């Protein structure tokens, strides 16, 4: 995995360009299907203007992690690229703490 964090001029939200190399090939359709069923993930991957997530328009003020621009990486046969945005205060700090506590209570305490 080779993430690149992009700082944009908003008070909240992180954006990352993520490069993943898998052991065996996986298609972009398979990745989309996996992410579409992942809890807490919003898939926004349309090949049209506005068909990808943006920090201000989508992630700010939301609990979900938004994923889009899923494509094969031309530099590696098993590589994929994704664009990911999320509200770092809600998901990155507050909500993560609550979700971890809920998991601990449910499974371990």
C-alpha positions in Angstrom: 0.0 0.0 0.0 1.3 3.4 -0.9 -1.0 6.2 0.3 -0.6 9.9 -0.4 -2.5 12.3 1.9 -3.8 15.4 0.2 -4.3 18.5 2.3 -7.1 20.7 1.0 -8.3 24.1 2.3 -11.1 22.8 4.5 -11.2 22.7 8.3 -12.1 19.0 8.5 -11.6 16.1 6.1 -8.7 14.1 4.8 -8.2 12.9 1.3 -5.9 10.2 0.2 -4.7 8.7 -3.1 -4.1 5.1 -2.2 -2.1 2.6 -4.3 -2.6 -1.1 -3.5 -0.6 -4.0 -4.8 -2.3 -7.4 -4.3 -0.7 -10.9 -4.2 -3.1 -12.1 -6.9 -4.9 -10.0 -9.5 -8.3 -8.5 -8.5 -10.5 -6.6 -10.9 -11.9 -3.2 -10.3 -15.4 -4.7 -10.5 -14.5 -7.1 -7.7 -13.1 -4.2 -5.6 -16.3 -2.2 -6.2 -18.4 -5.1 -5.1 -16.4 -5.6 -1.9 -16.5 -1.9 -1.1 -20.3 -1.6 -1.9 -20.9 -4.2 0.9 -18.4 -2.8 3.4 -20.0 -1.2 6.5 -19.2 2.5 6.8 -18.1 2.8 3.2 -19.9 4.9 0.6 -18.8 3.9 -3.0 -18.9 6.9 -5.4 -17.2 5.6 -8.6 -19.0 6.9 -11.7 -17.1 7.7 -14.8 -18.7 11.1 -15.2 -18.2 14.7 -13.9 -18.9 14.7 -10.2 -18.9 10.9 -10.0 -16.2 10.8 -7.4 -16.1 11.9 -3.7 -14.9 15.3 -2.7 -13.8 16.5 0.8 -16.3 19.4 1.1 -19.2 18.1 -0.9 -19.4 14.6 0.4 -17.2 13.8 3.4 -17.4 16.9 5.6 -20.0 16.3 8.4 -20.5 12.6 7.5 -19.5 9.5 9.3 -18.8 7.4 6.2 -15.6 6.9 4.4 -16.1 7.7 0.7 -14.2 5.8 -2.0 -14.0 6.5 -5.7 -11.8 6.7 -8.8 -11.0 3.0 -8.6 -8.8 2.0 -11.4 -6.1 -0.4 -12.4 -2.5 0.9 -11.9 -0.6 0.8 -15.2 2.7 0.5 -13.3 2.0 -2.9 -11.6 0.1 -5.9 -12.9 -1.7 -6.4 -9.6 -1.9 -2.7 -8.7 -5.0 -0.6 -8.0 -5.6 3.1 -7.3 -8.3 4.5 -5.2 -9.4 8.0 -4.0 -10.6 8.1 -0.4 -12.0 11.0 1.6 -13.5 11.1 5.1 -14.2 13.6 7.9 -11.1 13.1 10.1 -12.8 14.6 13.1 -15.9 12.5 12.9 -14.5 9.2 11.6 -10.9 9.7 12.4 -11.3 10.5 16.0 -14.7 10.6 17.6 -16.6 7.8 15.8 -13.6 5.5 15.7 -13.4 5.7 19.5 -17.1 4.9 19.9 -16.9 2.0 17.5 -13.9 0.5 19.2 -15.6 0.9 22.6 -18.7 -0.8 21.2 -16.7 -3.7 19.9 -14.8 -4.1 23.2 -18.1 -4.1 25.1 -19.8 -6.6 22.7 -16.9 -9.0 22.3 -14.5 -8.7 25.2 -16.0 -7.1 28.3 
